Amino acid sequence: MKTSLEVTERIPDLGKINIIVTRILGILMDNAIEAAIKSEDHRISVAVISTDSNIRFLIKNSVAKGTKININRIFEEEYSNKGSERGLGLSTVKDLTSHYDNLLISVTFTDTFTVILTLEKANQ
């Protein structure tokens, strides 16, 4: 597995939301690893970018050629492009972020899959 990690500055104490952020990042990393293993490139990049207003956690992974992902549905419970008996991870992420106004999740998919978890500092 080819991995890269970029952290721009020291990450401040996240307080009570630390457990939620850790759980979300665990789910996102599990998904990224599983997809990267099946890809030809076997690549994962993680970046943590802290600014005055937010902390962004970016996870980007390679995917197998020909992979089709419907990003409009990936947060639905039991929706998965990985087969049956799947599809709880990202629905759990969506549920967790929905309880916090200062947690935002976004995804993009081209030839790689990228998830960005943003924690707005102003509302901590």
MOPAC internal coordinates of N, CA, C and O (Angstrom, degrees):
PM7 1SCF
backbone

  N    0.0000 0     0.00 0     0.00 0    0    0    0
  C    1.4405 1     0.00 0     0.00 0    1    0    0
  C    1.5282 1   108.17 1     0.00 0    2    1    0
  O    1.2310 1   120.67 1   -53.10 1    3    2    1
  N    1.3079 1   116.33 1   126.90 1    3    2    1
  C    1.4652 1   121.79 1   175.84 1    5    3    2
  C    1.5237 1   107.04 1   -91.76 1    6    5    3
  O    1.2310 1   120.62 1   -57.85 1    7    6    5
  N    1.3158 1   116.42 1   122.15 1    7    6    5
  C    1.4611 1   120.25 1  -177.87 1    9    7    6
  C    1.5184 1   110.63 1  -128.60 1   10    9    7
  O    1.2310 1   121.71 1   -27.97 1   11   10    9
  N    1.3153 1   114.33 1   152.03 1   11   10    9
  C    1.4598 1   119.77 1   172.15 1   13   11   10
  C    1.5201 1   108.27 1  -139.88 1   14   13   11
  O    1.2310 1   121.06 1   -31.81 1   15   14   13
  N    1.3137 1   115.59 1   148.19 1   15   14   13
  C    1.4546 1   122.11 1   179.65 1   17   15   14
  C    1.5135 1   108.06 1  -135.33 1   18   17   15
  O    1.2310 1   121.14 1   -49.09 1   19   18   17
  N    1.3224 1   115.42 1   130.91 1   19   18   17
  C    1.4578 1   121.26 1   177.15 1   21   19   18
  C    1.5240 1   107.87 1  -130.36 1   22   21   19
  O    1.2310 1   120.89 1   -54.21 1   23   22   21
  N    1.3186 1   115.91 1   125.79 1   23   22   21
  C    1.4579 1   121.91 1   176.12 1   25   23   22
  C    1.5180 1   106.31 1  -128.13 1   26   25   23
  O    1.2310 1   120.33 1   -61.93 1   27   26   25
  N    1.3349 1   116.98 1   118.07 1   27   26   25
  C    1.4623 1   120.40 1  -173.38 1   29   27   26
  C    1.5189 1   113.69 1   -76.45 1   30   29   27
  O    1.2310 1   119.74 1   147.17 1   31   30   29
  N    1.3108 1   118.11 1   -32.83 1   31   30   29
  C    1.4588 1   122.27 1   179.04 1   33   31   30
  C    1.5145 1   109.55 1  -153.77 1   34   33   31
  O    1.2310 1   121.89 1    -6.59 1   35   34   33
  N    1.2972 1   113.99 1   173.41 1   35   34   33
  C    1.4611 1   119.97 1   176.36 1   37   35   34
  C    1.5309 1   108.38 1   -61.28 1   38   37   35
  O    1.2310 1   120.97 1   -45.41 1   39   38   37
  N    1.3303 1   115.75 1   134.59 1   39   38   37
  C    1.4625 1   120.45 1   179.35 1   41   39   38
  C    1.5230 1   108.13 1   -83.60 1   42   41   39
  O    1.2310 1   120.50 1   -54.46 1   43   42   41
  N    1.3472 1   116.65 1   125.54 1   43   42   41
  C    1.4677 1   118.68 1  -179.53 1   45   43   42
  C    1.5290 1   111.59 1   -69.57 1   46   45   43
  O    1.2310 1   121.06 1   -17.39 1   47   46   45
  N    1.3158 1   115.57 1   162.61 1   47   46   45
  C    1.4610 1   121.14 1   175.47 1   49   47   46
  C    1.5231 1   108.51 1   -58.81 1   50   49   47
  O    1.2310 1   120.38 1   -53.12 1   51   50   49
  N    1.3080 1   116.88 1   126.88 1   51   50   49
  C    1.4611 1   121.45 1  -177.34 1   53   51   50
  C    1.5249 1   113.06 1   -87.89 1   54   53   51
  O    1.2310 1   120.23 1   173.27 1   55   54   53
  N    1.3069 1   117.17 1    -6.73 1   55   54   53
  C    1.4588 1   120.11 1   179.11 1   57   55   54
  C    1.5194 1   111.95 1    69.19 1   58   57   55
  O    1.2310 1   121.07 1    35.37 1   59   58   57
  N    1.3319 1   115.56 1  -144.63 1   59   58   57
  C    1.4652 1   121.46 1  -175.16 1   61   59   58
  C    1.5261 1   113.62 1   -63.74 1   62   61   59
  O    1.2310 1   120.04 1   153.62 1   63   62   61
  N    1.3153 1   117.52 1   -26.38 1   63   62   61
  C    1.4652 1   120.02 1  -176.90 1   65   63   62
  C    1.5276 1   112.09 1   -77.60 1   66   65   63
  O    1.2310 1   120.19 1   174.00 1   67   66   65
  N    1.3207 1   117.25 1    -6.00 1   67   66   65
  C    1.4659 1   122.00 1  -179.17 1   69   67   66
  C    1.5294 1   112.28 1   -54.15 1   70   69   67
  O    1.2310 1   120.00 1   136.56 1   71   70   69
  N    1.3202 1   117.61 1   -43.44 1   71   70   69
  C    1.4696 1   121.00 1  -178.73 1   73   71   70
  C    1.5231 1   110.88 1   -63.70 1   74   73   71
  O    1.2310 1   120.10 1   138.63 1   75   74   73
  N    1.3235 1   117.42 1   -41.37 1   75   74   73
  C    1.4667 1   121.51 1   179.77 1   77   75   74
  C    1.5236 1   109.99 1   -65.69 1   78   77   75
  O    1.2310 1   120.33 1   133.08 1   79   78   77
  N    1.3301 1   116.97 1   -46.92 1   79   78   77
  C    1.4608 1   120.79 1   179.93 1   81   79   78
  C    1.5262 1   110.31 1   -61.21 1   82   81   79
  O    1.2310 1   120.09 1   137.43 1   83   82   81
  N    1.3211 1   117.43 1   -42.57 1   83   82   81
  C    1.4630 1   121.32 1   178.87 1   85   83   82
  C    1.5215 1   111.28 1   -62.07 1   86   85   83
  O    1.2310 1   120.23 1   136.93 1   87   86   85
  N    1.3178 1   117.17 1   -43.07 1   87   86   85
  C    1.4707 1   120.21 1   178.90 1   89   87   86
  C    1.5273 1   110.89 1   -63.55 1   90   89   87
  O    1.2310 1   120.44 1   135.69 1   91   90   89
  N    1.3311 1   116.76 1   -44.31 1   91   90   89
  C    1.4658 1   120.72 1   179.41 1   93   91   90
  C    1.5261 1   110.25 1   -62.21 1   94   93   91
  O    1.2310 1   120.26 1   133.15 1   95   94   93
  N    1.3283 1   117.12 1   -46.85 1   95   94   93
  C    1.4634 1   119.97 1  -179.63 1   97   95   94
  C    1.5246 1   111.55 1   -62.95 1   98   97   95
  O    1.2310 1   120.10 1   144.78 1   99   98   97
  N    1.3272 1   117.42 1   -35.22 1   99   98   97
  C    1.4660 1   120.67 1   176.56 1  101   99   98
  C    1.5240 1   111.50 1   -61.68 1  102  101   99
  O    1.2310 1   120.54 1   135.35 1  103  102  101
  N    1.3227 1   116.57 1   -44.65 1  103  102  101
  C    1.4712 1   120.89 1   178.49 1  105  103  102
  C    1.5256 1   110.01 1   -63.94 1  106  105  103
  O    1.2310 1   120.56 1   134.08 1  107  106  105
  N    1.3320 1   116.54 1   -45.92 1  107  106  105
  C    1.4628 1   120.02 1  -178.54 1  109  107  106
  C    1.5240 1   111.82 1   -64.22 1  110  109  107
  O    1.2310 1   120.09 1   140.69 1  111  110  109
  N    1.3294 1   117.44 1   -39.31 1  111  110  109
  C    1.4669 1   120.34 1   178.12 1  113  111  110
  C    1.5236 1   111.27 1   -68.17 1  114  113  111
  O    1.2310 1   119.80 1   139.18 1  115  114  113
  N    1.3343 1   117.98 1   -40.82 1  115  114  113
  C    1.4715 1   120.41 1   176.26 1  117  115  114
  C    1.5208 1   110.59 1   -57.19 1  118  117  115
  O    1.2310 1   120.63 1   133.92 1  119  118  117
  N    1.3291 1   116.40 1   -46.08 1  119  118  117
  C    1.4667 1   120.56 1   179.57 1  121  119  118
  C    1.5244 1   111.21 1   -63.38 1  122  121  119
  O    1.2310 1   120.56 1   136.73 1  123  122  121
  N    1.3343 1   116.54 1   -43.27 1  123  122  121
  C    1.4610 1   120.55 1  -178.94 1  125  123  122
  C    1.5254 1   111.61 1   -63.50 1  126  125  123
  O    1.2310 1   120.59 1   136.52 1  127  126  125
  N    1.3082 1   116.48 1   -43.48 1  127  126  125
  C    1.4680 1   120.90 1   179.47 1  129  127  126
  C    1.5280 1   110.40 1   -63.03 1  130  129  127
  O    1.2310 1   120.69 1   133.54 1  131  130  129
  N    1.3244 1   116.28 1   -46.46 1  131  130  129
  C    1.4634 1   120.20 1  -179.34 1  133  131  130
  C    1.5243 1   111.50 1   -60.59 1  134  133  131
  O    1.2310 1   120.04 1   137.32 1  135  134  133
  N    1.3252 1   117.53 1   -42.68 1  135  134  133
  C    1.4614 1   120.63 1   179.73 1  137  135  134
  C    1.5224 1   111.24 1   -70.24 1  138  137  135
  O    1.2310 1   119.92 1   138.76 1  139  138  137
  N    1.3260 1   117.76 1   -41.24 1  139  138  137
  C    1.4653 1   121.04 1  -178.60 1  141  139  138
  C    1.5296 1   111.76 1   -64.97 1  142  141  139
  O    1.2310 1   120.55 1   143.30 1  143  142  141
  N    1.3196 1   116.56 1   -36.70 1  143  142  141
  C    1.4693 1   120.37 1   178.45 1  145  143  142
  C    1.5261 1   110.71 1   -60.23 1  146  145  143
  O    1.2310 1   120.50 1   142.70 1  147  146  145
  N    1.3295 1   116.65 1   -37.30 1  147  146  145
  C    1.4686 1   121.12 1  -178.43 1  149  147  146
  C    1.5256 1   112.80 1   -80.75 1  150  149  147
  O    1.2310 1   120.17 1   169.83 1  151  150  149
  N    1.3353 1   117.27 1   -10.17 1  151  150  149
  C    1.4608 1   120.54 1  -177.35 1  153  151  150
  C    1.5236 1   111.12 1   -87.51 1  154  153  151
  O    1.2310 1   121.35 1   -10.79 1  155  154  153
  N    1.2987 1   115.02 1   169.21 1  155  154  153
  C    1.4543 1   120.80 1   178.78 1  157  155  154
  C    1.5336 1   111.48 1   -76.66 1  158  157  155
  O    1.2310 1   120.28 1   148.17 1  159  158  157
  N    1.3409 1   117.07 1   -31.83 1  159  158  157
  C    1.4737 1   121.63 1  -175.61 1  161  159  158
  C    1.5186 1   113.66 1   -87.08 1  162  161  159
  O    1.2310 1   119.74 1   155.35 1  163  162  161
  N    1.3173 1   118.10 1   -24.65 1  163  162  161
  C    1.4773 1   121.93 1  -178.39 1  165  163  162
  C    1.5300 1   111.24 1    50.78 1  166  165  163
  O    1.2310 1   120.34 1  -125.61 1  167  166  165
  N    1.3412 1   116.96 1    54.39 1  167  166  165
  C    1.4643 1   120.51 1  -173.19 1  169  167  166
  C    1.5250 1   111.95 1  -124.59 1  170  169  167
  O    1.2310 1   121.33 1   -43.18 1  171  170  169
  N    1.3425 1   115.05 1   136.82 1  171  170  169
  C    1.4685 1   122.76 1   173.65 1  173  171  170
  C    1.5231 1   107.82 1  -134.99 1  174  173  171
  O    1.2310 1   121.25 1   -46.19 1  175  174  173
  N    1.3206 1   115.21 1   133.81 1  175  174  173
  C    1.4629 1   121.25 1   174.63 1  177  175  174
  C    1.5213 1   107.82 1  -123.45 1  178  177  175
  O    1.2310 1   120.99 1   -45.32 1  179  178  177
  N    1.3150 1   115.71 1   134.68 1  179  178  177
  C    1.4638 1   121.43 1   178.25 1  181  179  178
  C    1.5237 1   107.13 1  -126.78 1  182  181  179
  O    1.2310 1   121.23 1   -45.19 1  183  182  181
  N    1.3210 1   115.24 1   134.81 1  183  182  181
  C    1.4573 1   120.70 1   175.91 1  185  183  182
  C    1.5189 1   108.70 1  -134.19 1  186  185  183
  O    1.2310 1   121.04 1   -39.19 1  187  186  185
  N    1.3060 1   115.61 1   140.81 1  187  186  185
  C    1.4576 1   122.14 1   174.42 1  189  187  186
  C    1.5188 1   106.01 1  -122.26 1  190  189  187
  O    1.2310 1   121.05 1   -63.58 1  191  190  189
  N    1.3205 1   115.59 1   116.42 1  191  190  189
  C    1.4574 1   121.14 1  -175.53 1  193  191  190
  C    1.5211 1   108.52 1  -119.43 1  194  193  191
  O    1.2310 1   121.19 1   -63.44 1  195  194  193
  N    1.3180 1   115.33 1   116.56 1  195  194  193
  C    1.4593 1   121.20 1  -178.62 1  197  195  194
  C    1.5237 1   109.17 1  -107.98 1  198  197  195
  O    1.2310 1   120.86 1   -54.51 1  199  198  197
  N    1.3197 1   115.96 1   125.49 1  199  198  197
  C    1.4668 1   121.70 1   175.50 1  201  199  198
  C    1.5290 1   108.09 1  -120.46 1  202  201  199
  O    1.2310 1   120.60 1     1.87 1  203  202  201
  N    1.3025 1   116.45 1  -178.13 1  203  202  201
  C    1.4616 1   119.72 1   178.00 1  205  203  202
  C    1.5256 1   111.72 1   -63.67 1  206  205  203
  O    1.2310 1   120.35 1   148.80 1  207  206  205
  N    1.3268 1   116.94 1   -31.20 1  207  206  205
  C    1.4624 1   119.71 1  -174.03 1  209  207  206
  C    1.5213 1   115.04 1  -100.99 1  210  209  207
  O    1.2310 1   119.48 1   157.32 1  211  210  209
  N    1.3461 1   118.59 1   -22.68 1  211  210  209
  C    1.4599 1   118.82 1  -177.34 1  213  211  210
  C    1.5255 1   111.85 1  -156.96 1  214  213  211
  O    1.2310 1   122.04 1    -9.70 1  215  214  213
  N    1.3134 1   113.70 1   170.30 1  215  214  213
  C    1.4610 1   122.44 1   170.56 1  217  215  214
  C    1.5213 1   105.73 1  -122.34 1  218  217  215
  O    1.2310 1   120.45 1   -53.62 1  219  218  217
  N    1.3211 1   116.75 1   126.38 1  219  218  217
  C    1.4620 1   121.44 1   178.67 1  221  219  218
  C    1.5250 1   109.36 1  -112.79 1  222  221  219
  O    1.2310 1   121.51 1   -49.52 1  223  222  221
  N    1.3148 1   114.71 1   130.48 1  223  222  221
  C    1.4589 1   122.72 1   176.02 1  225  223  222
  C    1.5279 1   106.00 1  -109.45 1  226  225  223
  O    1.2310 1   120.14 1   -66.83 1  227  226  225
  N    1.3235 1   117.34 1   113.17 1  227  226  225
  C    1.4603 1   122.14 1  -179.33 1  229  227  226
  C    1.5204 1   109.03 1  -108.23 1  230  229  227
  O    1.2310 1   121.12 1   -51.29 1  231  230  229
  N    1.3038 1   115.46 1   128.71 1  231  230  229
  C    1.4647 1   121.17 1   176.67 1  233  231  230
  C    1.5190 1   106.72 1  -126.01 1  234  233  231
  O    1.2310 1   121.19 1   -59.34 1  235  234  233
  N    1.3174 1   115.33 1   120.66 1  235  234  233
  C    1.4629 1   121.70 1  -177.42 1  237  235  234
  C    1.5171 1   108.13 1  -125.15 1  238  237  235
  O    1.2310 1   120.45 1   -49.18 1  239  238  237
  N    1.3148 1   116.75 1   130.82 1  239  238  237
  C    1.4639 1   119.52 1   179.56 1  241  239  238
  C    1.5204 1   111.86 1  -136.01 1  242  241  239
  O    1.2310 1   121.78 1   -28.25 1  243  242  241
  N    1.3154 1   114.21 1   151.75 1  243  242  241
  C    1.4502 1   120.42 1   174.18 1  245  243  242
  C    1.5258 1   109.02 1   -73.51 1  246  245  243
  O    1.2310 1   121.05 1   -23.72 1  247  246  245
  N    1.3110 1   115.59 1   156.28 1  247  246  245
  C    1.4685 1   121.49 1   177.97 1  249  247  246
  C    1.5255 1   108.29 1  -132.16 1  250  249  247
  O    1.2310 1   120.89 1   -21.57 1  251  250  249
  N    1.2974 1   115.91 1   158.43 1  251  250  249
  C    1.4629 1   120.76 1   179.25 1  253  251  250
  C    1.5282 1   110.16 1   -64.02 1  254  253  251
  O    1.2310 1   121.00 1   -37.85 1  255  254  253
  N    1.3111 1   115.69 1   142.15 1  255  254  253
  C    1.4655 1   120.09 1   177.09 1  257  255  254
  C    1.5311 1   109.54 1   -56.26 1  258  257  255
  O    1.2310 1   121.17 1   -41.25 1  259  258  257
  N    1.3167 1   115.37 1   138.75 1  259  258  257
  C    1.4546 1   120.71 1   179.27 1  261  259  258
  C    1.5228 1   114.38 1    85.23 1  262  261  259
  O    1.2310 1   120.57 1   179.39 1  263  262  261
  N    1.3270 1   116.52 1    -0.61 1  263  262  261
  C    1.4668 1   119.81 1   179.39 1  265  263  262
  C    1.5248 1   109.66 1   -64.60 1  266  265  263
  O    1.2310 1   121.00 1   -46.32 1  267  266  265
  N    1.3078 1   115.69 1   133.68 1  267  266  265
  C    1.4613 1   122.47 1   175.90 1  269  267  266
  C    1.5201 1   107.54 1  -113.59 1  270  269  267
  O    1.2310 1   120.64 1   -53.95 1  271  270  269
  N    1.3240 1   116.39 1   126.05 1  271  270  269
  C    1.4586 1   121.53 1   178.75 1  273  271  270
  C    1.5210 1   107.95 1  -128.55 1  274  273  271
  O    1.2310 1   120.66 1   -55.17 1  275  274  273
  N    1.3017 1   116.34 1   124.83 1  275  274  273
  C    1.4559 1   121.65 1   175.96 1  277  275  274
  C    1.5292 1   107.62 1   -91.19 1  278  277  275
  O    1.2310 1   120.38 1   -85.95 1  279  278  277
  N    1.3358 1   116.89 1    94.05 1  279  278  277
  C    1.4637 1   119.69 1  -175.04 1  281  279  278
  C    1.5273 1   112.40 1   -66.96 1  282  281  279
  O    1.2310 1   120.04 1   166.25 1  283  282  281
  N    1.3134 1   117.52 1   -13.75 1  283  282  281
  C    1.4651 1   119.87 1   176.13 1  285  283  282
  C    1.5251 1   111.98 1   -76.90 1  286  285  283
  O    1.2310 1   120.32 1   164.76 1  287  286  285
  N    1.3353 1   116.99 1   -15.24 1  287  286  285
  C    1.4637 1   120.33 1  -176.39 1  289  287  286
  C    1.5231 1   114.28 1  -118.73 1  290  289  287
  O    1.2310 1   119.11 1   173.57 1  291  290  289
  N    1.3169 1   119.30 1    -6.43 1  291  290  289
  C    1.4629 1   119.81 1  -170.37 1  293  291  290
  C    1.5149 1   114.71 1   -63.61 1  294  293  291
  O    1.2310 1   119.88 1   159.64 1  295  294  293
  N    1.3234 1   117.83 1   -20.36 1  295  294  293
  C    1.4626 1   119.69 1   179.47 1  297  295  294
  C    1.5266 1   112.83 1   -91.29 1  298  297  295
  O    1.2310 1   120.38 1  -178.41 1  299  298  297
  N    1.3462 1   116.87 1     1.59 1  299  298  297
  C    1.4571 1   120.42 1   177.72 1  301  299  298
  C    1.5256 1   110.13 1   -77.21 1  302  301  299
  O    1.2310 1   120.92 1   -39.47 1  303  302  301
  N    1.3387 1   115.85 1   140.53 1  303  302  301
  C    1.4590 1   120.24 1   177.96 1  305  303  302
  C    1.5193 1   110.09 1   -61.31 1  306  305  303
  O    1.2310 1   120.99 1   -45.32 1  307  306  305
  N    1.3086 1   115.71 1   134.68 1  307  306  305
  C    1.4582 1   125.95 1   178.55 1  309  307  306
  C    1.5228 1   114.35 1    69.63 1  310  309  307
  O    1.2310 1   119.33 1  -173.81 1  311  310  309
  N    1.3402 1   118.88 1     6.19 1  311  310  309
  C    1.4544 1   119.87 1   172.26 1  313  311  310
  C    1.5229 1   107.95 1   -87.10 1  314  313  311
  O    1.2310 1   120.56 1   -50.56 1  315  314  313
  N    1.3144 1   116.54 1   129.44 1  315  314  313
  C    1.4555 1   121.18 1   178.44 1  317  315  314
  C    1.5182 1   109.66 1  -156.62 1  318  317  315
  O    1.2310 1   120.88 1   -36.67 1  319  318  317
  N    1.3101 1   115.93 1   143.33 1  319  318  317
  C    1.4612 1   119.29 1   172.09 1  321  319  318
  C    1.5254 1   110.19 1   -93.39 1  322  321  319
  O    1.2310 1   120.36 1  -172.07 1  323  322  321
  N    1.3479 1   116.91 1     7.93 1  323  322  321
  C    1.4612 1   121.95 1  -177.77 1  325  323  322
  C    1.5252 1   112.91 1  -100.61 1  326  325  323
  O    1.2310 1   119.92 1  -176.59 1  327  326  325
  N    1.3256 1   117.76 1     3.41 1  327  326  325
  C    1.4515 1   119.85 1   179.12 1  329  327  326
  C    1.5154 1   112.59 1   114.37 1  330  329  327
  O    1.2310 1   120.98 1     1.66 1  331  330  329
  N    1.3243 1   115.72 1  -178.34 1  331  330  329
  C    1.4595 1   120.83 1  -177.48 1  333  331  330
  C    1.5245 1   111.18 1   -75.30 1  334  333  331
  O    1.2310 1   121.00 1   -11.63 1  335  334  333
  N    1.3216 1   115.68 1   168.37 1  335  334  333
  C    1.4690 1   122.41 1  -179.81 1  337  335  334
  C    1.5336 1   111.46 1    63.92 1  338  337  335
  O    1.2310 1   120.13 1  -151.64 1  339  338  337
  N    1.3193 1   117.35 1    28.36 1  339  338  337
  C    1.4652 1   122.82 1  -176.92 1  341  339  338
  C    1.5226 1   108.66 1  -132.14 1  342  341  339
  O    1.2310 1   120.66 1     5.95 1  343  342  341
  N    1.3281 1   116.34 1  -174.05 1  343  342  341
  C    1.4466 1   121.14 1   170.54 1  345  343  342
  C    1.5189 1   115.67 1    92.76 1  346  345  343
  O    1.2310 1   119.72 1  -159.08 1  347  346  345
  N    1.3257 1   118.14 1    20.92 1  347  346  345
  C    1.4617 1   119.53 1   177.67 1  349  347  346
  C    1.5182 1   112.44 1   -98.87 1  350  349  347
  O    1.2310 1   119.41 1   154.15 1  351  350  349
  N    1.3142 1   118.73 1   -25.85 1  351  350  349
  C    1.4565 1   121.96 1  -175.13 1  353  351  350
  C    1.5169 1   113.54 1   -59.91 1  354  353  351
  O    1.2310 1   120.17 1   122.42 1  355  354  353
  N    1.3275 1   117.27 1   -57.58 1  355  354  353
  C    1.4559 1   119.53 1  -176.99 1  357  355  354
  C    1.5221 1   112.45 1   -72.04 1  358  357  355
  O    1.2310 1   119.80 1   151.95 1  359  358  357
  N    1.3201 1   117.99 1   -28.05 1  359  358  357
  C    1.4740 1   118.56 1   174.12 1  361  359  358
  C    1.5172 1   109.68 1   -68.45 1  362  361  359
  O    1.2310 1   119.76 1   146.22 1  363  362  361
  N    1.3227 1   118.07 1   -33.78 1  363  362  361
  C    1.4615 1   121.67 1   174.77 1  365  363  362
  C    1.5243 1   110.24 1   -65.90 1  366  365  363
  O    1.2310 1   120.09 1   138.06 1  367  366  365
  N    1.3223 1   117.44 1   -41.94 1  367  366  365
  C    1.4627 1   121.84 1   176.98 1  369  367  366
  C    1.5228 1   109.84 1   -59.03 1  370  369  367
  O    1.2310 1   120.20 1   132.77 1  371  370  369
  N    1.3147 1   117.22 1   -47.23 1  371  370  369
  C    1.4665 1   121.04 1  -179.76 1  373  371  370
  C    1.5234 1   110.55 1   -61.70 1  374  373  371
  O    1.2310 1   120.35 1   137.85 1  375  374  373
  N    1.3224 1   116.94 1   -42.15 1  375  374  373
  C    1.4605 1   120.87 1   178.71 1  377  375  374
  C    1.5286 1   110.65 1   -62.75 1  378  377  375
  O    1.2310 1   120.06 1   134.72 1  379  378  377
  N    1.3130 1   117.49 1   -45.28 1  379  378  377
  C    1.4656 1   120.92 1  -179.89 1  381  379  378
  C    1.5254 1   111.66 1   -62.91 1  382  381  379
  O    1.2310 1   120.02 1   135.93 1  383  382  381
  N    1.3160 1   117.57 1   -44.07 1  383  382  381
  C    1.4667 1   119.91 1  -179.30 1  385  383  382
  C    1.5225 1   111.55 1   -69.57 1  386  385  383
  O    1.2310 1   119.74 1   152.54 1  387  386  385
  N    1.3221 1   118.11 1   -27.46 1  387  386  385
  C    1.4640 1   120.42 1  -178.42 1  389  387  386
  C    1.5259 1   112.66 1   -67.56 1  390  389  387
  O    1.2310 1   119.64 1   162.00 1  391  390  389
  N    1.3157 1   118.29 1   -18.00 1  391  390  389
  C    1.4595 1   122.02 1   179.88 1  393  391  390
  C    1.5290 1   113.17 1   -86.83 1  394  393  391
  O    1.2310 1   120.25 1   175.40 1  395  394  393
  N    1.3311 1   117.13 1    -4.60 1  395  394  393
  C    1.4606 1   121.34 1  -176.43 1  397  395  394
  C    1.5247 1   109.77 1  -131.37 1  398  397  395
  O    1.2310 1   120.52 1   -59.76 1  399  398  397
  N    1.3219 1   116.61 1   120.24 1  399  398  397
  C    1.4586 1   121.06 1   179.13 1  401  399  398
  C    1.5248 1   112.46 1   -66.68 1  402  401  399
  O    1.2310 1   120.43 1   158.15 1  403  402  401
  N    1.3156 1   116.78 1   -21.85 1  403  402  401
  C    1.4637 1   119.99 1  -176.47 1  405  403  402
  C    1.5310 1   113.64 1   -97.22 1  406  405  403
  O    1.2310 1   119.83 1  -171.15 1  407  406  405
  N    1.3290 1   117.93 1     8.85 1  407  406  405
  C    1.4658 1   122.28 1   175.47 1  409  407  406
  C    1.5219 1   109.21 1  -114.14 1  410  409  407
  O    1.2310 1   120.63 1   -57.04 1  411  410  409
  N    1.3098 1   116.40 1   122.96 1  411  410  409
  C    1.4615 1   121.54 1   179.98 1  413  411  410
  C    1.5189 1   108.96 1  -124.81 1  414  413  411
  O    1.2310 1   120.76 1   -37.09 1  415  414  413
  N    1.3150 1   116.15 1   142.91 1  415  414  413
  C    1.4702 1   120.76 1   178.90 1  417  415  414
  C    1.5261 1   108.36 1  -125.78 1  418  417  415
  O    1.2310 1   120.51 1   -43.85 1  419  418  417
  N    1.3135 1   116.63 1   136.15 1  419  418  417
  C    1.4635 1   120.37 1   176.02 1  421  419  418
  C    1.5222 1   108.72 1  -141.01 1  422  421  419
  O    1.2310 1   121.20 1   -26.56 1  423  422  421
  N    1.3274 1   115.31 1   153.44 1  423  422  421
  C    1.4627 1   120.99 1   179.95 1  425  423  422
  C    1.5216 1   109.98 1  -135.16 1  426  425  423
  O    1.2310 1   121.53 1   -29.66 1  427  426  425
  N    1.3119 1   114.68 1   150.34 1  427  426  425
  C    1.4573 1   121.36 1   170.30 1  429  427  426
  C    1.5237 1   107.56 1  -136.49 1  430  429  427
  O    1.2310 1   121.30 1   -28.84 1  431  430  429
  N    1.3196 1   115.11 1   151.16 1  431  430  429
  C    1.4578 1   119.71 1   178.41 1  433  431  430
  C    1.5107 1   108.72 1  -143.13 1  434  433  431
  O    1.2310 1   121.33 1   -59.28 1  435  434  433
  N    1.3192 1   115.06 1   120.72 1  435  434  433
  C    1.4563 1   121.88 1   170.87 1  437  435  434
  C    1.5213 1   105.12 1  -127.43 1  438  437  435
  O    1.2310 1   120.17 1    74.74 1  439  438  437
  N    1.3169 1   117.28 1  -105.26 1  439  438  437
  C    1.4639 1   119.87 1   172.48 1  441  439  438
  C    1.5260 1   110.57 1   -93.37 1  442  441  439
  O    1.2310 1   120.39 1   171.66 1  443  442  441
  N    1.3242 1   116.86 1    -8.34 1  443  442  441
  C    1.4615 1   123.52 1   173.38 1  445  443  442
  C    1.5307 1   108.11 1  -130.69 1  446  445  443
  O    1.2310 1   120.92 1   -16.83 1  447  446  445
  N    1.3165 1   115.85 1   163.17 1  447  446  445
  C    1.4601 1   121.76 1   179.02 1  449  447  446
  C    1.5216 1   107.57 1  -109.16 1  450  449  447
  O    1.2310 1   120.09 1   -53.25 1  451  450  449
  N    1.3138 1   117.43 1   126.75 1  451  450  449
  C    1.4544 1   122.04 1  -178.12 1  453  451  450
  C    1.5205 1   109.82 1  -126.20 1  454  453  451
  O    1.2310 1   121.11 1   -48.95 1  455  454  453
  N    1.3278 1   115.48 1   131.05 1  455  454  453
  C    1.4614 1   122.48 1   175.39 1  457  455  454
  C    1.5204 1   107.08 1  -119.83 1  458  457  455
  O    1.2310 1   121.05 1   -44.72 1  459  458  457
  N    1.3229 1   115.60 1   135.28 1  459  458  457
  C    1.4602 1   120.64 1   176.69 1  461  459  458
  C    1.5297 1   107.85 1  -123.40 1  462  461  459
  O    1.2310 1   121.23 1   -60.13 1  463  462  461
  N    1.3167 1   115.26 1   119.87 1  463  462  461
  C    1.4643 1   121.74 1   173.54 1  465  463  462
  C    1.5200 1   106.36 1  -103.86 1  466  465  463
  O    1.2310 1   121.10 1   -59.86 1  467  466  465
  N    1.3262 1   115.51 1   120.14 1  467  466  465
  C    1.4606 1   120.66 1  -178.78 1  469  467  466
  C    1.5201 1   109.71 1  -112.28 1  470  469  467
  O    1.2310 1   121.36 1   -51.69 1  471  470  469
  N    1.3050 1   114.99 1   128.31 1  471  470  469
  C    1.4601 1   122.56 1   176.01 1  473  471  470
  C    1.5191 1   107.38 1  -111.03 1  474  473  471
  O    1.2310 1   120.82 1   -70.59 1  475  474  473
  N    1.3293 1   116.04 1   109.41 1  475  474  473
  C    1.4539 1   121.44 1   178.32 1  477  475  474
  C    1.5264 1   108.72 1   -74.20 1  478  477  475
  O    1.2310 1   119.99 1   -54.19 1  479  478  477
  N    1.3290 1   117.62 1   125.81 1  479  478  477
  C    1.4658 1   121.10 1  -176.10 1  481  479  478
  C    1.5111 1   112.92 1   -75.24 1  482  481  479
  O    1.2310 1   119.28 1   149.23 1  483  482  481
  N    1.3026 1   118.98 1   -30.77 1  483  482  481
  C    1.4548 1   121.83 1  -173.66 1  485  483  482
  C    1.5246 1   113.25 1   -59.80 1  486  485  483
  O    1.2310 1   120.10 1   150.72 1  487  486  485
  N    1.3341 1   117.41 1   -29.28 1  487  486  485
  C    1.4677 1   121.37 1  -176.01 1  489  487  486
  C    1.5201 1   114.13 1  -100.42 1  490  489  487
  O    1.2310 1   119.87 1  -170.29 1  491  490  489
  N    1.3250 1   117.85 1     9.71 1  491  490  489
  C    1.4588 1   119.91 1  -176.56 1  493  491  490
  C    1.4988 1   111.37 1   -66.47 1  494  493  491
  O    1.2310 1   120.10 1   180.00 1  495  494  493

